[in-house]
Amino acid sequence: MLKRTDPGPAGSDRPIGDIVGQLVDDGKAYAKSEVEVVKAIAAAKTRALILPATLFGIAALLALASLSALAIGLFFALYAFMPALVAGLLAFAIFAGLGSLLGWVGVIRLRAIL
């Protein structure tokens, strides 16, 4: 029968269960550390995006205000040539048609992507 002449690396007298347990614990610690790194990156990106998102929100509100002013201006321009009810309905029809057209184009583009 062959006998081992090399005793192996130091500390090899530990049971395999302890070594596997330590490996599992190290893996858990590594995974938790990776999760913390991802959380820190996400938090940093979120903090960096707060100002641009706020500016885009304000820009959207101002765009809606300008669109409302345009609609009111169109109404008053039409009111000079026709009764108020007809001018209001015509202004509504123009803006509703534009909104429907933009929505339809958006749906077509979305279907093309999906």
Backbone as CSV, one residue per row, in Angstrom:
resi,resn,N_x,N_y,N_z,CA_x,CA_y,CA_z,C_x,C_y,C_z
1,MET,0.832,-1.163,0.000,0.000,0.000,0.000,0.885,1.238,0.000
2,LEU,0.470,2.284,-0.731,1.255,3.510,-0.813,0.939,4.388,0.379
3,LYS,1.980,5.015,0.879,1.799,5.944,1.989,2.155,7.342,1.517
4,ARG,1.460,8.303,2.057,1.693,9.692,1.696,2.963,10.162,2.379
5,THR,3.845,10.747,1.592,5.091,11.253,2.173,4.991,12.744,2.434
6,ASP,4.184,13.449,1.609,4.019,14.889,1.798,2.812,15.117,2.706
7,PRO,2.995,15.809,3.824,1.872,15.999,4.733,0.810,16.953,4.193
8,GLY,1.072,17.675,3.086,0.098,18.602,2.524,0.266,19.981,3.116
9,PRO,-0.532,20.918,2.663,-0.414,22.285,3.175,-0.832,22.365,4.632
10,ALA,-0.296,23.381,5.286,-0.608,23.569,6.711,-2.092,23.889,6.867
11,GLY,-2.696,23.364,7.880,-4.102,23.632,8.149,-5.031,22.693,7.413
12,SER,-4.506,21.668,6.767,-5.364,20.751,6.030,-6.023,19.733,6.954
13,ASP,-5.717,19.835,8.231,-6.329,18.898,9.166,-7.740,19.336,9.562
14,ARG,-8.209,20.494,9.023,-9.572,20.941,9.305,-10.552,20.054,8.542
15,PRO,-11.688,19.802,9.134,-12.696,18.996,8.434,-13.235,19.746,7.207
16,ILE,-13.641,18.987,6.214,-14.141,19.576,4.967,-15.399,20.399,5.220
17,GLY,-16.197,20.020,6.206,-17.413,20.767,6.537,-17.097,22.179,6.991
18,ASP,-16.013,22.330,7.774,-15.618,23.666,8.225,-15.136,24.518,7.049
19,ILE,-14.388,23.893,6.153,-13.877,24.631,5.000,-15.031,25.068,4.093
20,VAL,-15.983,24.182,3.849,-17.140,24.528,3.023,-17.976,25.587,3.722
21,GLY,-18.127,25.475,5.032,-18.879,26.480,5.789,-18.236,27.851,5.684
22,GLN,-16.911,27.886,5.794,-16.203,29.162,5.658,-16.361,29.712,4.247
23,LEU,-16.311,28.839,3.232,-16.496,29.253,1.850,-17.895,29.846,1.639
24,VAL,-18.903,29.210,2.226,-20.275,29.719,2.116,-20.394,31.073,2.807
25,ASP,-19.810,31.208,3.996,-19.850,32.478,4.721,-19.136,33.577,3.940
26,ASP,-17.988,33.241,3.340,-17.269,34.217,2.527,-18.084,34.617,1.299
27,GLY,-18.767,33.653,0.696,-19.621,33.944,-0.456,-20.777,34.863,-0.084
28,LYS,-21.383,34.609,1.078,-22.477,35.477,1.546,-21.975,36.891,1.786
29,ALA,-20.817,37.003,2.431,-20.252,38.324,2.706,-19.939,39.058,1.404
30,TYR,-19.399,38.330,0.420,-19.101,38.936,-0.875,-20.380,39.403,-1.559
31,ALA,-21.423,38.581,-1.534,-22.692,38.944,-2.167,-23.303,40.171,-1.495
32,LYS,-23.254,40.210,-0.161,-23.788,41.368,0.560,-23.001,42.628,0.217
33,SER,-21.701,42.492,0.088,-20.869,43.642,-0.272,-21.211,44.136,-1.672
34,GLU,-21.414,43.209,-2.596,-21.780,43.594,-3.961,-23.132,44.308,-3.978
35,VAL,-24.073,43.818,-3.191,-25.388,44.467,-3.116,-25.241,45.877,-2.562
36,GLU,-24.407,46.050,-1.563,-24.186,47.382,-0.997,-23.536,48.316,-2.018
37,VAL,-22.624,47.789,-2.821,-21.995,48.609,-3.865,-23.035,49.050,-4.885
38,VAL,-23.897,48.128,-5.290,-24.941,48.468,-6.262,-25.895,49.496,-5.664
39,LYS,-26.245,49.354,-4.399,-27.117,50.325,-3.739,-26.458,51.702,-3.707
40,ALA,-25.172,51.737,-3.400,-24.464,53.014,-3.349,-24.410,53.667,-4.726
41,ILE,-24.176,52.872,-5.766,-24.144,53.416,-7.126,-25.522,53.954,-7.503
42,ALA,-26.570,53.196,-7.195,-27.930,53.636,-7.515,-28.284,54.914,-6.760
43,ALA,-27.888,54.993,-5.501,-28.171,56.201,-4.717,-27.430,57.404,-5.292
44,ALA,-26.197,57.206,-5.705,-25.425,58.311,-6.286,-26.045,58.779,-7.602
45,LYS,-26.471,57.834,-8.432,-27.101,58.206,-9.703,-28.434,58.897,-9.461
46,THR,-29.170,58.433,-8.464,-30.452,59.059,-8.136,-30.245,60.493,-7.686
47,ARG,-29.265,60.691,-6.813,-28.979,62.060,-6.354,-28.540,62.942,-7.522
48,ALA,-27.797,62.376,-8.453,-27.326,63.156,-9.597,-28.465,63.503,-10.547
49,LEU,-29.507,62.689,-10.593,-30.611,62.910,-11.530,-31.740,63.762,-10.962
50,ILE,-31.672,64.120,-9.695,-32.767,64.891,-9.090,-32.913,66.250,-9.766
51,LEU,-31.823,66.983,-9.932,-31.901,68.311,-10.541,-32.353,68.250,-12.001
52,PRO,-31.770,67.398,-12.849,-32.273,67.341,-14.229,-33.748,66.938,-14.309
53,ALA,-34.174,66.012,-13.472,-35.584,65.604,-13.491,-36.483,66.764,-13.079
54,THR,-36.058,67.515,-12.099,-36.828,68.688,-11.667,-36.910,69.712,-12.793
55,LEU,-35.791,69.952,-13.468,-35.790,70.909,-14.571,-36.683,70.436,-15.722
56,PHE,-36.671,69.140,-16.026,-37.561,68.618,-17.060,-39.024,68.759,-16.655
57,GLY,-39.329,68.543,-15.381,-40.701,68.720,-14.911,-41.170,70.157,-15.051
58,ILE,-40.301,71.102,-14.673,-40.646,72.521,-14.815,-40.800,72.879,-16.292
59,ALA,-39.924,72.345,-17.138,-40.029,72.607,-18.577,-41.344,72.067,-19.135
60,ALA,-41.762,70.897,-18.667,-43.033,70.334,-19.131,-44.210,71.207,-18.705
61,LEU,-44.173,71.705,-17.473,-45.251,72.582,-17.021,-45.293,73.877,-17.829
62,LEU,-44.120,74.430,-18.123,-44.080,75.646,-18.929,-44.547,75.376,-20.359
63,ALA,-44.232,74.207,-20.882,-44.712,73.858,-22.219,-46.230,73.742,-22.234
64,LEU,-46.798,73.150,-21.183,-48.263,73.071,-21.102,-48.882,74.457,-20.975
65,ALA,-48.234,75.345,-20.221,-48.748,76.706,-20.086,-48.705,77.429,-21.427
66,SER,-47.622,77.234,-22.169,-47.530,77.900,-23.474,-48.537,77.307,-24.458
67,LEU,-48.786,76.011,-24.371,-49.793,75.397,-25.228,-51.186,75.927,-24.882
68,SER,-51.441,76.130,-23.603,-52.730,76.713,-23.199,-52.864,78.136,-23.727
69,ALA,-51.774,78.897,-23.649,-51.812,80.262,-24.175,-52.052,80.251,-25.681
70,LEU,-51.436,79.307,-26.380,-51.655,79.184,-27.821,-53.113,78.843,-28.115
71,ALA,-53.694,77.919,-27.337,-55.096,77.546,-27.534,-56.020,78.736,-27.277
72,ILE,-55.728,79.501,-26.250,-56.559,80.681,-25.950,-56.409,81.713,-27.065
73,GLY,-55.166,81.893,-27.534,-54.949,82.832,-28.635,-55.689,82.406,-29.896
74,LEU,-55.674,81.102,-30.194,-56.416,80.598,-31.345,-57.911,80.837,-31.175
75,PHE,-58.406,80.615,-29.974,-59.824,80.848,-29.712,-60.184,82.303,-29.975
76,PHE,-59.392,83.217,-29.442,-59.719,84.637,-29.622,-59.548,85.078,-31.071
77,ALA,-58.601,84.467,-31.788,-58.455,84.794,-33.210,-59.674,84.310,-33.989
78,LEU,-60.181,83.137,-33.660,-61.383,82.632,-34.331,-62.630,83.370,-33.882
79,TYR,-62.639,83.839,-32.638,-63.798,84.541,-32.077,-64.071,85.850,-32.827
80,ALA,-63.010,86.401,-33.408,-63.192,87.643,-34.158,-64.009,87.408,-35.425
81,PHE,-64.061,86.165,-35.926,-64.750,85.892,-37.184,-66.019,85.064,-37.027
82,MET,-66.262,84.491,-35.849,-67.417,83.606,-35.669,-67.893,83.672,-34.218
83,PRO,-69.068,83.101,-33.911,-69.563,83.113,-32.530,-68.629,82.356,-31.577
84,ALA,-68.720,82.664,-30.312,-67.808,82.117,-29.306,-67.880,80.589,-29.228
85,LEU,-69.100,80.041,-29.269,-69.240,78.589,-29.172,-68.572,77.881,-30.354
86,VAL,-68.763,78.386,-31.528,-68.168,77.785,-32.721,-66.650,77.929,-32.678
87,ALA,-66.164,79.076,-32.246,-64.721,79.300,-32.140,-64.110,78.341,-31.119
88,GLY,-64.773,78.146,-29.992,-64.272,77.225,-28.965,-64.251,75.792,-29.459
89,LEU,-65.325,75.386,-30.127,-65.377,74.025,-30.659,-64.336,73.805,-31.749
90,LEU,-64.121,74.805,-32.594,-63.121,74.679,-33.645,-61.701,74.619,-33.055
91,ALA,-61.433,75.443,-32.069,-60.123,75.405,-31.408,-59.918,74.047,-30.725
92,PHE,-60.983,73.540,-30.085,-60.899,72.218,-29.466,-60.622,71.146,-30.508
93,ALA,-61.314,71.211,-31.630,-61.144,70.204,-32.675,-59.723,70.230,-33.233
94,ILE,-59.174,71.415,-33.401,-57.801,71.517,-33.922,-56.814,70.875,-32.962
95,PHE,-56.887,71.218,-31.666,-55.936,70.673,-30.695,-56.202,69.196,-30.412
96,ALA,-57.449,68.773,-30.417,-57.742,67.354,-30.232,-57.229,66.548,-31.415
97,GLY,-57.361,67.079,-32.604,-56.838,66.399,-33.788,-55.325,66.282,-33.745
98,LEU,-54.648,67.350,-33.353,-53.189,67.290,-33.226,-52.768,66.278,-32.166
99,GLY,-53.465,66.273,-31.033,-53.144,65.309,-29.973,-53.383,63.878,-30.410
100,SER,-54.482,63.661,-31.113,-54.774,62.310,-31.614,-53.728,61.861,-32.623
101,LEU,-53.339,62.770,-33.512,-52.322,62.440,-34.508,-50.996,62.082,-33.849
102,LEU,-50.574,62.870,-32.869,-49.325,62.578,-32.165,-49.413,61.263,-31.397
103,GLY,-50.558,60.998,-30.783,-50.738,59.733,-30.080,-50.702,58.542,-31.025
104,TRP,-51.311,58.689,-32.179,-51.326,57.619,-33.165,-49.917,57.330,-33.685
105,VAL,-49.158,58.390,-33.972,-47.774,58.216,-34.413,-46.952,57.548,-33.306
106,GLY,-47.193,57.939,-32.059,-46.483,57.320,-30.940,-46.784,55.832,-30.821
107,VAL,-48.029,55.447,-30.999,-48.401,54.034,-30.925,-47.746,53.253,-32.058
108,ILE,-47.737,53.828,-33.243,-47.104,53.141,-34.376,-45.607,52.951,-34.115
109,ARG,-44.954,53.972,-33.615,-43.511,53.864,-33.325,-43.268,52.842,-32.215
110,LEU,-44.136,52.812,-31.220,-43.972,51.854,-30.118,-44.161,50.429,-30.619
111,ARG,-45.132,50.221,-31.465,-45.337,48.876,-32.037,-44.151,48.457,-32.898
112,ALA,-43.535,49.410,-33.576,-42.365,49.090,-34.398,-41.186,48.654,-33.518
113,ILE,-41.082,49.227,-32.350,-39.994,48.863,-31.425,-40.261,47.507,-30.790
114,LEU,-41.509,47.289,-30.392,-41.842,46.022,-29.724,-42.056,44.974,-30.773
